[in-house]
Amino acid sequence: MSTTIPGLNAFVDLSHHNLNVDFKQAQAAGLVGMIHKATQHTDYIDPQYGVRVAQARALGLYIGAYHFATAAPVQQQLDHFLAAIKPFGSAQVLPCLDWELNPDSQQGSMSQQQLVELIDLFKQATGVYPVIYGGYWMLDMLKDEKNLGNLGQCPLWQAFYSSNFGYLSDIWSDWALLQYTDGTLGPEPHSMAGIGPVDRDSFNGSLADVANFWKQHALS
């Protein structure tokens, strides 16, 4: 049984793990935009990023790119992310940082101090603060609300797989994007036509609000 998802339930986030993606079919079913994994650590580039950005751009879909943050030096991570997305056209790409517990112990997880440092470096380099993605682990790390720096200036992309649609930190007055399912957990719908079970995301606003949000927060 489907649940009424708040906001504009018209986005997905992808990586190379999503094997079969037909953006034309997805767009016909209501897809408005996609956020794709671009990089991780200081050396990894998702092999499907450039291909899918080109496909999505050709259809006029909104595009985002995310970096999976690790414990590596933050300047190296920033340089890697910006260099990786540049060849595929970074203009009007919404930049996002995925801050969660890293299962790769060799790379390690980014600390709060590193995150605060990275968002300031990001703003200096690009003129915008990145969108911050995270769920229970991230909000638990931030629960004491100390040493936040400019973190509250970053739009929140919250992962929360519950039909209660809660668990928002006091750092943010609201979420900008809500990942309400990973394709298995969370309320339905879990799938998107042309893609299948997938991380689905709702935008907090209307289609007109999406245009304004991308204009304000995407790379120029």
C-alpha positions as CSV (number, residue, x, y, z in Angstrom):
1,M,0.0,0.0,0.0
2,S,1.4,3.4,-1.0
3,T,1.9,6.2,1.5
4,T,1.4,9.9,0.7
5,I,5.0,11.1,0.6
6,P,5.4,14.8,1.5
7,G,6.8,17.1,-1.1
8,L,7.6,16.4,-4.7
9,N,8.3,12.7,-4.9
10,A,10.2,12.9,-8.3
11,F,13.9,12.3,-7.6
12,V,16.2,9.3,-7.4
13,D,19.8,8.9,-6.3
14,L,22.0,6.4,-8.2
15,S,25.4,4.8,-8.4
16,H,26.9,2.1,-10.5
17,H,25.1,-0.4,-8.4
18,N,21.9,0.5,-10.3
19,L,22.4,-1.7,-13.3
20,N,19.6,-0.9,-15.6
21,V,18.5,2.8,-15.9
22,D,16.1,4.1,-18.6
23,F,15.7,7.8,-18.0
24,K,13.2,8.2,-20.8
25,Q,10.9,5.7,-19.2
26,A,11.5,7.2,-15.7
27,Q,10.8,10.7,-16.9
28,A,7.6,9.6,-18.5
29,A,6.6,8.2,-15.1
30,G,7.3,11.5,-13.4
31,L,11.0,11.6,-12.7
32,V,12.3,15.2,-12.5
33,G,15.9,14.8,-11.4
34,M,18.7,12.4,-10.3
35,I,21.6,12.7,-7.9
36,H,24.4,10.3,-8.9
37,K,27.5,9.2,-7.0
38,A,30.5,10.8,-8.5
39,T,33.4,10.1,-6.1
40,Q,34.7,8.6,-2.9
41,H,37.8,9.1,-0.9
42,T,40.6,10.7,-3.0
43,D,40.8,8.3,-5.9
44,Y,37.5,6.6,-6.8
45,I,35.2,7.8,-9.6
46,D,31.9,6.1,-10.2
47,P,32.2,4.6,-13.7
48,Q,28.6,5.4,-14.5
49,Y,28.6,9.0,-13.5
50,G,29.6,10.6,-16.8
51,V,27.4,8.4,-18.9
52,R,24.3,9.0,-16.8
53,V,24.9,12.8,-16.5
54,A,24.9,13.0,-20.3
55,Q,21.8,11.0,-20.6
56,A,19.9,12.9,-17.9
57,R,21.1,16.3,-19.3
58,A,19.9,15.4,-22.8
59,L,16.4,14.9,-21.3
60,G,16.4,18.2,-19.3
61,L,16.4,16.4,-15.9
62,Y,17.9,18.1,-12.9
63,I,21.3,16.7,-12.0
64,G,23.1,16.3,-8.7
65,A,26.5,14.7,-7.8
66,Y,27.6,13.4,-4.5
67,H,30.9,12.6,-2.9
68,F,31.1,9.8,-0.3
69,A,33.1,11.4,2.5
70,T,36.0,9.6,4.2
71,A,38.7,10.3,6.8
72,A,41.2,11.4,4.1
73,P,42.5,15.0,4.1
74,V,39.6,17.2,3.2
75,Q,41.4,19.4,0.6
76,Q,42.3,16.2,-1.3
77,Q,38.7,15.0,-1.3
78,L,37.4,18.4,-2.5
79,D,40.0,18.6,-5.3
80,H,39.2,15.0,-6.3
81,F,35.4,15.7,-6.4
82,L,35.6,18.9,-8.4
83,A,38.2,17.5,-10.8
84,A,36.1,14.4,-11.4
85,I,32.8,16.1,-12.3
86,K,34.4,18.9,-14.4
87,P,34.9,16.9,-17.6
88,F,31.2,16.1,-17.8
89,G,30.1,19.7,-17.2
90,S,29.7,20.9,-13.6
91,A,27.4,23.9,-14.3
92,Q,23.9,23.5,-12.8
93,V,25.0,20.3,-11.0
94,L,23.8,20.2,-7.4
95,P,26.9,19.3,-5.2
96,C,26.2,16.9,-2.3
97,L,28.3,15.4,0.5
98,D,27.3,11.9,1.7
99,W,28.3,11.9,5.4
100,E,27.8,8.5,7.0
101,L,29.6,5.7,8.7
102,N,32.1,4.2,6.2
103,P,32.2,0.4,6.1
104,D,35.7,0.6,4.6
105,S,37.9,0.8,7.7
106,Q,41.0,1.5,5.5
107,Q,39.4,4.8,4.3
108,G,37.7,5.6,7.6
109,S,34.8,7.9,8.3
110,M,34.9,11.6,8.1
111,S,34.8,13.4,11.5
112,Q,32.6,16.3,12.3
113,Q,35.6,18.6,12.5
114,Q,36.6,17.5,9.0
115,L,33.1,18.0,7.7
116,V,32.9,21.6,9.0
117,E,36.3,22.3,7.5
118,L,35.3,20.8,4.1
119,I,32.1,22.8,3.7
120,D,34.0,26.0,4.3
121,L,36.6,25.0,1.7
122,F,33.8,24.1,-0.6
123,K,32.2,27.5,-0.3
124,Q,35.5,29.2,-0.9
125,A,36.1,27.1,-4.0
126,T,32.7,27.2,-5.6
127,G,30.6,30.0,-4.0
128,V,28.0,27.6,-2.6
129,Y,27.7,25.3,0.3
130,P,27.1,21.7,-0.5
131,V,23.9,19.8,0.3
132,I,24.6,17.4,3.3
133,Y,23.2,13.9,3.1
134,G,22.9,11.7,6.2
135,G,20.6,9.7,8.4
136,Y,20.6,8.3,11.9
137,W,24.4,8.1,12.3
138,M,24.9,11.7,11.1
139,L,22.2,13.2,13.3
140,D,23.5,11.2,16.3
141,M,27.0,12.6,15.7
142,L,25.5,16.1,15.7
143,K,23.2,15.8,18.7
144,D,25.2,17.9,21.0
145,E,25.1,20.8,18.5
146,K,28.6,21.9,19.3
147,N,31.3,23.0,16.9
148,L,28.9,23.2,14.0
149,G,30.6,26.0,12.1
150,N,28.5,26.9,9.0
151,L,26.9,23.5,8.8
152,G,23.4,25.0,9.2
153,Q,24.0,26.9,5.9
154,C,24.1,23.6,4.0
155,P,20.7,22.3,2.8
156,L,19.7,19.0,4.4
157,W,19.2,15.8,2.5
158,Q,17.8,13.5,5.1
159,A,17.6,9.7,4.9
160,F,14.8,8.5,7.0
161,Y,12.9,5.3,6.1
162,S,9.7,5.8,8.1
163,S,6.2,7.0,7.2
164,N,6.3,9.2,10.3
165,F,8.7,11.5,8.3
166,G,10.4,12.8,11.4
167,Y,13.9,12.7,13.1
168,L,14.9,16.2,12.0
169,S,17.8,17.9,13.9
170,D,17.3,21.3,15.5
171,I,20.3,22.4,13.3
172,W,17.9,22.6,10.3
173,S,14.4,24.0,10.3
174,D,13.4,21.5,7.6
175,W,14.8,19.1,5.0
176,A,15.4,20.1,1.4
177,L,15.4,16.5,0.2
178,L,14.1,13.4,1.9
179,Q,15.3,9.9,1.0
180,Y,12.4,7.9,2.2
181,T,13.3,4.5,0.8
182,D,16.4,2.6,-0.3
183,G,14.2,0.5,-2.6
184,T,13.5,-2.0,0.1
185,L,13.0,-0.3,3.5
186,G,10.6,2.6,4.1
187,P,7.2,3.5,2.8
188,E,6.2,2.7,-0.8
189,P,6.6,3.4,-3.6
190,H,10.0,1.7,-3.6
191,S,10.4,1.5,-7.4
192,M,10.7,3.9,-10.3
193,A,9.6,2.9,-13.8
194,G,12.7,2.4,-16.0
195,I,14.9,1.8,-13.0
196,G,13.2,-0.6,-10.6
197,P,13.8,-0.6,-6.8
198,V,15.9,2.4,-6.1
199,D,16.7,5.1,-3.5
200,R,13.8,7.5,-4.0
201,D,13.8,11.1,-2.8
202,S,11.2,13.8,-2.4
203,F,11.9,17.5,-2.7
204,N,10.4,19.8,-0.1
205,G,8.5,22.1,-2.5
206,S,6.9,22.4,-5.9
207,L,8.4,22.0,-9.3
208,A,8.8,25.8,-9.5
209,D,10.7,25.6,-6.1
210,V,13.0,23.0,-7.6
211,A,14.1,25.5,-10.3
212,N,14.8,28.1,-7.7
213,F,16.6,25.7,-5.4
214,W,18.9,24.5,-8.2
215,K,19.6,28.1,-9.3
216,Q,20.6,29.0,-5.7
217,H,22.6,25.9,-4.7
218,A,23.9,24.3,-7.9
219,L,27.4,25.0,-9.2
220,S,27.6,27.9,-11.6
